[in-house]
């Protein structure tokens, strides 16, 4: 769904966060990886500014955490639970988030 051009870029950012998130809800991306993932079926990669604006809109809509960046999208705890797959740390934000410690 992150690649489906039928969805607004804001929601595609959210879908990318859910798809790639680890156990603590952090979806880490290498430089330029998120933009490439958001390329539509036509193969056009959105500009960095378009991706940054979509991240800002997703934050306003509470789809992703306020600490999200193009390098790491965080899924709010009330949107996300994942059992057993992925790591429990984030190289962008540091150690595990407090809500992960409680699980």
N, CA, C and O atoms as CSV, one atom per row, in Angstrom:
chain,resi,resn,atom,element,x,y,z
A,1,UNK,N,N,0.816,-1.198,0.000
A,1,UNK,CA,C,0.000,0.000,0.000
A,1,UNK,C,C,0.859,1.261,0.000
A,1,UNK,O,O,0.412,2.316,-0.451
A,2,UNK,N,N,2.093,1.158,0.504
A,2,UNK,CA,C,2.985,2.316,0.505
A,2,UNK,C,C,3.340,2.730,-0.921
A,2,UNK,O,O,3.684,3.886,-1.167
A,3,UNK,N,N,3.258,1.795,-1.849
A,3,UNK,CA,C,3.598,2.082,-3.244
A,3,UNK,C,C,2.372,2.377,-4.106
A,3,UNK,O,O,2.507,2.667,-5.294
A,4,UNK,N,N,1.202,2.306,-3.526
A,4,UNK,CA,C,-0.041,2.493,-4.285
A,4,UNK,C,C,-0.339,3.976,-4.469
A,4,UNK,O,O,-0.729,4.660,-3.523
A,5,UNK,N,N,-0.154,4.466,-5.684
A,5,UNK,CA,C,-0.387,5.872,-5.995
A,5,UNK,C,C,-1.829,6.306,-5.829
A,5,UNK,O,O,-2.121,7.500,-5.907
A,6,UNK,N,N,-2.737,5.369,-5.602
A,6,UNK,CA,C,-4.135,5.707,-5.346
A,6,UNK,C,C,-4.354,6.301,-3.969
A,6,UNK,O,O,-5.397,6.897,-3.701
A,7,UNK,N,N,-3.369,6.138,-3.093
A,7,UNK,CA,C,-3.439,6.711,-1.748
A,7,UNK,C,C,-2.629,8.001,-1.707
A,7,UNK,O,O,-1.638,8.141,-2.425
A,8,UNK,N,N,-3.048,8.932,-0.874
A,8,UNK,CA,C,-2.278,10.156,-0.675
A,8,UNK,C,C,-0.927,9.802,-0.073
A,8,UNK,O,O,-0.812,8.831,0.674
A,9,UNK,N,N,0.087,10.583,-0.395
A,9,UNK,CA,C,1.442,10.323,0.082
A,9,UNK,C,C,1.502,10.257,1.607
A,9,UNK,O,O,2.275,9.475,2.160
A,10,UNK,N,N,0.706,11.057,2.282
A,10,UNK,CA,C,0.668,11.050,3.747
A,10,UNK,C,C,0.338,9.661,4.277
A,10,UNK,O,O,0.990,9.180,5.203
A,11,UNK,N,N,-0.660,9.020,3.702
A,11,UNK,CA,C,-1.064,7.692,4.155
A,11,UNK,C,C,-0.078,6.629,3.698
A,11,UNK,O,O,0.085,5.610,4.369
A,12,UNK,N,N,0.573,6.846,2.580
A,12,UNK,CA,C,1.596,5.911,2.125
A,12,UNK,C,C,2.792,5.917,3.076
A,12,UNK,O,O,3.427,4.882,3.278
A,13,UNK,N,N,3.104,7.079,3.661
A,13,UNK,CA,C,4.157,7.159,4.682
A,13,UNK,C,C,3.750,6.304,5.884
A,13,UNK,O,O,4.568,5.556,6.420
A,14,UNK,N,N,2.512,6.412,6.297
A,14,UNK,CA,C,1.995,5.616,7.418
A,14,UNK,C,C,2.097,4.121,7.110
A,14,UNK,O,O,2.538,3.341,7.954
A,15,UNK,N,N,1.695,3.725,5.914
A,15,UNK,CA,C,1.768,2.312,5.531
A,15,UNK,C,C,3.219,1.829,5.526
A,15,UNK,O,O,3.494,0.696,5.919
A,16,UNK,N,N,4.139,2.673,5.087
A,16,UNK,CA,C,5.564,2.313,5.096
A,16,UNK,C,C,6.051,2.105,6.530
A,16,UNK,O,O,6.827,1.189,6.801
A,17,UNK,N,N,5.592,2.959,7.442
A,17,UNK,CA,C,5.980,2.827,8.854
A,17,UNK,C,C,5.498,1.499,9.420
A,17,UNK,O,O,6.253,0.805,10.103
A,18,UNK,N,N,4.269,1.146,9.147
A,18,UNK,CA,C,3.731,-0.111,9.659
A,18,UNK,C,C,4.426,-1.312,9.036
A,18,UNK,O,O,4.693,-2.300,9.719
A,19,UNK,N,N,4.719,-1.232,7.757
A,19,UNK,CA,C,5.339,-2.347,7.045
A,19,UNK,C,C,6.736,-2.658,7.575
A,19,UNK,O,O,7.095,-3.824,7.743
A,20,UNK,N,N,7.516,-1.625,7.835
A,20,UNK,CA,C,8.923,-1.839,8.155
A,20,UNK,C,C,9.235,-1.765,9.653
A,20,UNK,O,O,10.391,-1.931,10.041
A,21,UNK,N,N,8.254,-1.527,10.482
A,21,UNK,CA,C,8.490,-1.320,11.917
A,21,UNK,C,C,9.048,-2.561,12.609
A,21,UNK,O,O,8.681,-3.692,12.292
A,22,UNK,N,N,9.946,-2.315,13.564
A,22,UNK,CA,C,10.476,-3.394,14.386
A,22,UNK,C,C,9.559,-3.592,15.597
A,22,UNK,O,O,8.447,-3.065,15.615
A,23,UNK,N,N,10.005,-4.337,16.598
A,23,UNK,CA,C,9.164,-4.634,17.761
A,23,UNK,C,C,8.756,-3.407,18.557
A,23,UNK,O,O,7.722,-3.424,19.226
A,24,UNK,N,N,9.537,-2.357,18.499
A,24,UNK,CA,C,9.204,-1.151,19.273
A,24,UNK,C,C,8.548,-0.071,18.413
A,24,UNK,O,O,8.384,1.068,18.852
A,25,UNK,N,N,8.176,-0.436,17.191
A,25,UNK,CA,C,7.455,0.505,16.342
A,25,UNK,C,C,8.314,1.494,15.587
A,25,UNK,O,O,7.815,2.520,15.126
A,26,UNK,N,N,9.608,1.204,15.452
A,26,UNK,CA,C,10.512,2.078,14.701
A,26,UNK,C,C,10.798,1.461,13.335
A,26,UNK,O,O,11.193,0.299,13.240
A,27,UNK,N,N,10.598,2.235,12.299
A,27,UNK,CA,C,10.873,1.797,10.928
A,27,UNK,C,C,12.056,2.608,10.411
A,27,UNK,O,O,11.905,3.765,10.020
A,28,UNK,N,N,13.229,1.991,10.413
A,28,UNK,CA,C,14.445,2.689,9.991
A,28,UNK,C,C,14.655,2.560,8.493
A,28,UNK,O,O,14.374,1.516,7.904
A,29,UNK,N,N,15.155,3.636,7.876
A,29,UNK,CA,C,15.413,3.674,6.440
A,29,UNK,C,C,16.811,4.214,6.190
A,29,UNK,O,O,17.269,5.122,6.885
A,30,UNK,N,N,17.486,3.652,5.196
A,30,UNK,CA,C,18.766,4.207,4.763
A,30,UNK,C,C,18.472,5.500,3.989
A,30,UNK,O,O,17.329,5.772,3.622
A,31,UNK,N,N,19.506,6.272,3.755
A,31,UNK,CA,C,19.361,7.533,3.029
A,31,UNK,C,C,18.693,7.289,1.675
A,31,UNK,O,O,19.190,6.502,0.869
A,32,UNK,N,N,17.574,7.958,1.426
A,32,UNK,CA,C,16.845,7.863,0.173
A,32,UNK,C,C,15.943,6.646,0.041
A,32,UNK,O,O,15.183,6.542,-0.922
A,33,UNK,N,N,16.016,5.729,0.991
A,33,UNK,CA,C,15.244,4.491,0.892
A,33,UNK,C,C,13.736,4.725,0.986
A,33,UNK,O,O,12.968,4.115,0.242
A,34,UNK,N,N,13.311,5.598,1.889
A,34,UNK,CA,C,11.879,5.855,2.037
A,34,UNK,C,C,11.300,6.432,0.753
A,34,UNK,O,O,10.242,5.995,0.299
A,35,UNK,N,N,11.973,7.398,0.171
A,35,UNK,CA,C,11.480,8.000,-1.075
A,35,UNK,C,C,11.370,6.946,-2.173
A,35,UNK,O,O,10.391,6.928,-2.919
A,36,UNK,N,N,12.369,6.069,-2.277
A,36,UNK,CA,C,12.313,5.012,-3.290
A,36,UNK,C,C,11.150,4.063,-3.031
A,36,UNK,O,O,10.493,3.608,-3.967
A,37,UNK,N,N,10.899,3.768,-1.768
A,37,UNK,CA,C,9.790,2.888,-1.426
A,37,UNK,C,C,8.448,3.516,-1.802
A,37,UNK,O,O,7.497,2.813,-2.144
A,38,UNK,N,N,8.382,4.838,-1.736
A,38,UNK,CA,C,7.128,5.542,-2.006
A,38,UNK,C,C,6.911,5.825,-3.498
A,38,UNK,O,O,5.925,6.457,-3.878
A,39,UNK,N,N,7.835,5.355,-4.334
A,39,UNK,CA,C,7.659,5.535,-5.778
A,39,UNK,C,C,6.367,4.843,-6.202
A,39,UNK,O,O,6.091,3.714,-5.795
A,40,UNK,N,N,5.593,5.526,-7.010
A,40,UNK,CA,C,4.335,4.970,-7.479
A,40,UNK,C,C,4.554,3.929,-8.561
A,40,UNK,O,O,5.692,3.618,-8.914
A,41,UNK,N,N,3.467,3.394,-9.084
A,41,UNK,CA,C,3.549,2.386,-10.136
A,41,UNK,C,C,4.187,2.938,-11.407
A,41,UNK,O,O,4.660,2.178,-12.253
A,42,UNK,N,N,4.198,4.271,-11.535
A,42,UNK,CA,C,4.831,4.901,-12.699
A,42,UNK,C,C,6.347,5.013,-12.526
A,42,UNK,O,O,7.047,5.432,-13.448
A,43,UNK,N,N,6.855,4.638,-11.349
A,43,UNK,CA,C,8.289,4.653,-11.088
A,43,UNK,C,C,8.848,5.997,-10.666
A,43,UNK,O,O,10.048,6.111,-10.414
A,44,UNK,N,N,8.001,7.021,-10.583
A,44,UNK,CA,C,8.464,8.351,-10.194
A,44,UNK,C,C,8.693,8.385,-8.686
A,44,UNK,O,O,7.786,8.113,-7.900
A,45,UNK,N,N,9.915,8.724,-8.300
A,45,UNK,CA,C,10.282,8.822,-6.891
A,45,UNK,C,C,9.938,10.229,-6.404
A,45,UNK,O,O,10.375,11.210,-7.006
A,46,UNK,N,N,9.156,10.345,-5.315
A,46,UNK,CA,C,8.820,11.678,-4.815
A,46,UNK,C,C,10.075,12.410,-4.317
A,46,UNK,O,O,11.028,11.788,-3.849
A,47,UNK,N,N,10.051,13.716,-4.426
A,47,UNK,CA,C,11.190,14.525,-3.974
A,47,UNK,C,C,11.317,14.448,-2.456
A,47,UNK,O,O,10.369,14.099,-1.752
A,48,UNK,N,N,12.497,14.780,-1.975
A,48,UNK,CA,C,12.729,14.801,-0.526
A,48,UNK,C,C,11.741,15.756,0.146
A,48,UNK,O,O,11.216,15.457,1.219
A,49,UNK,N,N,11.488,16.907,-0.489
A,49,UNK,CA,C,10.553,17.882,0.090
A,49,UNK,C,C,9.137,17.315,0.154
A,49,UNK,O,O,8.423,17.551,1.128
A,50,UNK,N,N,8.725,16.576,-0.864
A,50,UNK,CA,C,7.399,15.957,-0.857
A,50,UNK,C,C,7.282,14.941,0.274
A,50,UNK,O,O,6.263,14.879,0.961
A,51,UNK,N,N,8.329,14.150,0.459
A,51,UNK,CA,C,8.325,13.149,1.528
A,51,UNK,C,C,8.324,13.845,2.886
A,51,UNK,O,O,7.578,13.447,3.781
A,52,UNK,N,N,9.144,14.873,3.050
A,52,UNK,CA,C,9.188,15.626,4.308
A,52,UNK,C,C,7.827,16.236,4.622
A,52,UNK,O,O,7.374,16.178,5.765
A,53,UNK,N,N,7.174,16.818,3.626
A,53,UNK,CA,C,5.842,17.401,3.834
A,53,UNK,C,C,4.822,16.332,4.203
A,53,UNK,O,O,3.963,16.561,5.055
A,54,UNK,N,N,4.909,15.171,3.570
A,54,UNK,CA,C,3.989,14.076,3.887
A,54,UNK,C,C,4.196,13.596,5.319
A,54,UNK,O,O,3.232,13.268,6.011
A,55,UNK,N,N,5.445,13.556,5.763
A,55,UNK,CA,C,5.739,13.170,7.149
A,55,UNK,C,C,5.134,14.195,8.105
A,55,UNK,O,O,4.543,13.818,9.117
A,56,UNK,N,N,5.272,15.472,7.800
A,56,UNK,CA,C,4.684,16.523,8.650
A,56,UNK,C,C,3.171,16.360,8.740
A,56,UNK,O,O,2.602,16.472,9.826
A,57,UNK,N,N,2.510,16.094,7.605
A,57,UNK,CA,C,1.050,15.916,7.607
A,57,UNK,C,C,0.656,14.658,8.388
A,57,UNK,O,O,-0.352,14.654,9.095
A,58,UNK,N,N,1.445,13.604,8.258
A,58,UNK,CA,C,1.160,12.372,8.992
A,58,UNK,C,C,1.287,12.589,10.504
A,58,UNK,O,O,0.540,11.997,11.284
A,59,UNK,N,N,2.227,13.431,10.910
A,59,UNK,CA,C,2.367,13.770,12.330
A,59,UNK,C,C,1.140,14.518,12.816
A,59,UNK,O,O,0.616,14.215,13.888
A,60,UNK,N,N,0.674,15.490,12.043
A,60,UNK,CA,C,-0.509,16.274,12.424
A,60,UNK,C,C,-1.728,15.363,12.593
A,60,UNK,O,O,-2.555,15.578,13.479
A,61,UNK,N,N,-1.831,14.348,11.737
A,61,UNK,CA,C,-2.953,13.414,11.795
A,61,UNK,C,C,-2.739,12.301,12.829
A,61,UNK,O,O,-3.582,11.415,12.969
A,62,UNK,N,N,-1.614,12.346,13.551
A,62,UNK,CA,C,-1.263,11.349,14.564
A,62,UNK,C,C,-1.155,9.942,13.968
A,62,UNK,O,O,-1.457,8.951,14.633
A,63,UNK,N,N,-0.728,9.871,12.723
A,63,UNK,CA,C,-0.502,8.576,12.081
A,63,UNK,C,C,0.866,8.021,12.441
A,63,UNK,O,O,1.061,6.807,12.499
A,64,UNK,N,N,1.816,8.928,12.685
A,64,UNK,CA,C,3.174,8.548,13.072
A,64,UNK,C,C,3.592,9.428,14.248
A,64,UNK,O,O,2.981,10.464,14.513
A,65,UNK,N,N,4.632,9.004,14.940
A,65,UNK,CA,C,5.110,9.738,16.109
A,65,UNK,C,C,5.724,11.075,15.758
A,65,UNK,O,O,6.217,11.268,14.646
A,66,UNK,N,N,5.696,11.996,16.701
A,66,UNK,CA,C,6.248,13.331,16.513
A,66,UNK,C,C,7.766,13.311,16.323
A,66,UNK,O,O,8.337,14.278,15.818
A,67,UNK,N,N,8.417,12.231,16.720
A,67,UNK,CA,C,9.866,12.124,16.555
A,67,UNK,C,C,10.254,11.492,15.216
A,67,UNK,O,O,11.434,11.233,14.983
A,68,UNK,N,N,9.305,11.245,14.354
A,68,UNK,CA,C,9.569,10.631,13.052
A,68,UNK,C,C,10.367,11.556,12.139
A,68,UNK,O,O,10.202,12.776,12.158
A,69,UNK,N,N,11.234,10.944,11.341
A,69,UNK,CA,C,12.043,11.653,10.349
A,69,UNK,C,C,12.091,10.789,9.085
A,69,UNK,O,O,11.547,9.685,9.065
A,70,UNK,N,N,12.742,11.291,8.034
A,70,UNK,CA,C,12.888,10.481,6.822
A,70,UNK,C,C,13.773,9.261,7.074
A,70,UNK,O,O,13.738,8.310,6.293
A,71,UNK,N,N,14.551,9.269,8.128
A,71,UNK,CA,C,15.433,8.136,8.450
A,71,UNK,C,C,14.765,7.121,9.372
A,71,UNK,O,O,15.163,5.956,9.388
A,72,UNK,N,N,13.761,7.536,10.135
A,72,UNK,CA,C,13.053,6.611,11.021
A,72,UNK,C,C,11.646,7.127,11.291
A,72,UNK,O,O,11.456,8.207,11.849
A,73,UNK,N,N,10.669,6.330,10.881
A,73,UNK,CA,C,9.270,6.636,11.175
A,73,UNK,C,C,8.885,5.832,12.406
A,73,UNK,O,O,9.168,4.636,12.483
A,74,UNK,N,N,8.243,6.479,13.365
A,74,UNK,CA,C,7.812,5.768,14.565
A,74,UNK,C,C,6.294,5.633,14.550
A,74,UNK,O,O,5.567,6.573,14.228
A,75,UNK,N,N,5.844,4.448,14.906
A,75,UNK,CA,C,4.407,4.192,14.974
A,75,UNK,C,C,3.928,4.451,16.394
A,75,UNK,O,O,4.496,3.908,17.342
A,76,UNK,N,N,2.888,5.278,16.561
A,76,UNK,CA,C,2.368,5.504,17.911
A,76,UNK,C,C,1.921,4.174,18.532
A,76,UNK,O,O,1.392,3.303,17.842
A,77,UNK,N,N,2.140,4.036,19.830
A,77,UNK,CA,C,1.830,2.790,20.528
A,77,UNK,C,C,0.376,2.370,20.326
A,77,UNK,O,O,0.099,1.179,20.182
A,78,UNK,N,N,-0.552,3.315,20.314
A,78,UNK,CA,C,-1.964,2.959,20.174
A,78,UNK,C,C,-2.314,2.499,18.756
A,78,UNK,O,O,-3.436,2.050,18.520
A,79,UNK,N,N,-1.384,2.599,17.818
A,79,UNK,CA,C,-1.587,2.109,16.457
A,79,UNK,C,C,-0.872,0.796,16.209
A,79,UNK,O,O,-1.141,0.119,15.216
A,80,UNK,N,N,0.025,0.434,17.090
A,80,UNK,CA,C,0.988,-0.590,16.726
A,80,UNK,C,C,1.295,-1.553,17.852
A,80,UNK,O,O,1.559,-1.146,18.983
A,81,UNK,N,N,1.258,-2.840,17.528
A,81,UNK,CA,C,1.749,-3.887,18.417
A,81,UNK,C,C,2.336,-4.957,17.516
A,81,UNK,O,O,1.744,-5.309,16.495
A,82,UNK,N,N,3.472,-5.463,17.881
A,82,UNK,CA,C,4.116,-6.470,17.054
A,82,UNK,C,C,4.746,-7.496,17.973
A,82,UNK,O,O,5.469,-7.142,18.904
A,83,UNK,N,N,4.484,-8.724,17.724
A,83,UNK,CA,C,5.024,-9.751,18.597
A,83,UNK,C,C,6.125,-10.567,17.943
A,83,UNK,O,O,5.888,-11.290,16.975
A,84,UNK,N,N,7.324,-10.444,18.480
A,84,UNK,CA,C,8.375,-11.365,18.143
A,84,UNK,C,C,9.256,-11.097,16.947
A,84,UNK,O,O,10.286,-11.761,16.831
A,85,UNK,N,N,8.944,-10.187,16.050
A,85,UNK,CA,C,9.773,-9.971,14.862
A,85,UNK,C,C,10.446,-8.612,14.925
A,85,UNK,O,O,9.869,-7.634,15.400
A,86,UNK,N,N,11.671,-8.571,14.441
A,86,UNK,CA,C,12.404,-7.308,14.416
A,86,UNK,C,C,13.110,-7.029,15.730
A,86,UNK,O,O,12.875,-7.691,16.741
A,87,UNK,N,N,13.980,-6.031,15.687
A,87,UNK,CA,C,14.743,-5.668,16.872
A,87,UNK,C,C,13.957,-4.839,17.854
A,87,UNK,O,O,12.811,-4.465,17.605
A,88,UNK,N,N,14.592,-4.556,18.980
A,88,UNK,CA,C,13.964,-3.743,20.024
A,88,UNK,C,C,14.732,-2.455,20.253
A,88,UNK,O,O,14.555,-1.796,21.277
A,89,UNK,N,N,15.590,-2.092,19.300
A,89,UNK,CA,C,16.362,-0.852,19.392
A,89,UNK,C,C,16.276,-0.115,18.065
A,89,UNK,O,O,15.852,-0.668,17.050
A,90,UNK,N,N,16.689,1.145,18.100
A,90,UNK,CA,C,16.662,1.981,16.909
A,90,UNK,C,C,17.989,2.730,16.814
A,90,UNK,O,O,18.384,3.421,17.753
A,91,UNK,N,N,18.669,2.594,15.692
A,91,UNK,CA,C,19.955,3.281,15.537
A,91,UNK,C,C,19.787,4.782,15.360
A,91,UNK,O,O,20.734,5.536,15.584
A,92,UNK,N,N,18.610,5.227,14.965
A,92,UNK,CA,C,18.345,6.662,14.787
A,92,UNK,C,C,17.958,7.306,16.111
A,92,UNK,O,O,18.480,8.366,16.455
A,93,UNK,N,N,17.056,6.685,16.854
A,93,UNK,CA,C,16.546,7.263,18.092
A,93,UNK,C,C,17.218,6.722,19.345
A,93,UNK,O,O,16.946,7.215,20.439
A,94,UNK,N,N,18.079,5.734,19.222
A,94,UNK,CA,C,18.770,5.185,20.388
A,94,UNK,C,C,18.082,3.951,20.924
A,94,UNK,O,O,17.550,3.144,20.161
A,95,UNK,N,N,18.093,3.805,22.236
A,95,UNK,CA,C,17.575,2.611,22.884
A,95,UNK,C,C,16.074,2.466,22.704
A,95,UNK,O,O,15.399,3.349,22.174
A,96,UNK,N,N,15.580,1.340,23.155
A,96,UNK,CA,C,14.156,1.021,23.057
A,96,UNK,C,C,13.303,2.098,23.719
A,96,UNK,O,O,13.717,2.721,24.696
A,97,UNK,N,N,12.125,2.303,23.181
A,97,UNK,CA,C,11.201,3.272,23.756
A,97,UNK,C,C,10.613,2.723,25.051
A,97,UNK,O,O,10.531,1.504,25.207
A,98,UNK,N,N,10.199,3.585,25.989
A,98,UNK,CA,C,9.690,3.130,27.275
A,98,UNK,C,C,8.520,2.161,27.183
A,98,UNK,O,O,8.438,1.235,27.991
A,99,UNK,N,N,7.605,2.341,26.222
A,99,UNK,CA,C,6.466,1.430,26.172
A,99,UNK,C,C,6.888,0.029,25.776
A,99,UNK,O,O,6.178,-0.930,26.079
A,100,UNK,N,N,8.014,-0.119,25.113
A,100,UNK,CA,C,8.503,-1.449,24.731
A,100,UNK,C,C,9.026,-2.200,25.963
A,100,UNK,O,O,8.937,-3.426,26.027
A,101,UNK,N,N,9.566,-1.468,26.932
A,101,UNK,CA,C,10.094,-2.118,28.120
A,101,UNK,C,C,8.982,-2.779,28.932
A,101,UNK,O,O,9.213,-3.781,29.609
A,102,UNK,N,N,7.796,-2.226,28.863
A,102,UNK,CA,C,6.668,-2.756,29.641
A,102,UNK,C,C,6.134,-4.046,29.053
A,102,UNK,O,O,5.436,-4.787,29.746
A,103,UNK,N,N,6.439,-4.340,27.800
A,103,UNK,CA,C,5.880,-5.550,27.185
A,103,UNK,C,C,6.706,-6.774,27.465
A,103,UNK,O,O,6.362,-7.867,27.014
